[in-house]
Amino acid sequence: MATRDPKNHPVQRIVGIDWSGRVDEAGQRRHIWAGVWTQDARGRATVHLQAGRTRDEVADWLVELARQTPAMVVGLDFCFSFPAWFVHDEHHAATAPDFWRHVVSQGWIERWLAQDASDPRFWGRARTSGGGKRPPEFSGENLHRMLRATDIDCKLAALIPEADRQARVRGIAPKSVFQVGGAGSVGTASLRGFPVLLHLRDAGFRIWPFDRPALSTSPPHPLVVEMYTRLNTGPVRKSNSHSRAEYLRARRNSSAAYANLSRGVIRAALASEDAFDALVSTLVMAERHHDFPRLPQPRDPLHLIEGWTWTP
């Protein structure tokens, strides 16, 4: 078989990571899972599932992977920014990367996550301020203020047919990055992910939509996108091992990518919701790997502040 022109297949590796905001190292090693899809020069793909790393170790590992295979796309399952009014108006950051550097250098991350934090806008079940309830500032007609434009877009449209929206929105709708505790909260994982984004950007990764993809350049630059695993999996009961098994069985019957997975990968995805999320997200991204070199630059300056979720 003739070797394919790599220019027609610029993405050689996809890494889909199911993230965790856990503070303890043991929890991070248990809950952070990465799916790794690698394509060789002939177009043959292999898939692996990995865990056992902390957030800092994941960052170092991704940098090393990029040295080996710079034509790489990484999907991270957390919000890359906050609503524009918070980033720009309150913290005077022109872009999300400016905001990451600001909150890291000023020590805001753990102060916002502390149980006795003085800012009641960061809310959740485990916090003492406000009794863990959503604050009035984000209630009623001001509900939209706790969401970015991309969160609203995902909540109202992506993969939620109009006829099923009312029934399914509870299971698939994105949460606010201000929610740092309680079921489905994303804020803790996002805030503790900002230092990793800085690390990767400083190491030469492009982070979309703040940076233009450069996967087809010489040399290529690895790309990072924000993803949302629930949009990749659809409304399956991921916490139920039988539902995960049914999902994987159906996909193996209809998709060559799933049919070719090793027994070890299937076993890991059956045993862990986090591994399942990482696997499915990786394969969804791999199925669309041709799209990543051509991801558009944002027309709306708001997206350089708030970011945008890559969706299939």
Secondary structure, DSSP 8 states (H G I E B T S, - for coil): -----GGG----EEEEEE----SSHHHHHHH-EEEEEEE-TTS-EEEEEE----HHHHHHHHHHHHHH--SEEEEESS-S---HIIIIIIT--SSHHHHHHHHHHTTHHHHHHSTT-S-TTSB-TT-SGGGGS--GGGSGGGGGGGS-HHHHHHHHTTT--GGGHHHHHHHH----TTB-SSTT--HHHHHTTHHHHHHHHHTT-EETTTS---SSSSS---EEEE--HHHHH-S--TT-HHHHHHHHHHHHHH-HHHHT--HHHHHHHHH-HHHHHHHHHHHHHHHTGGGGGG----SSTHHHHH--B---
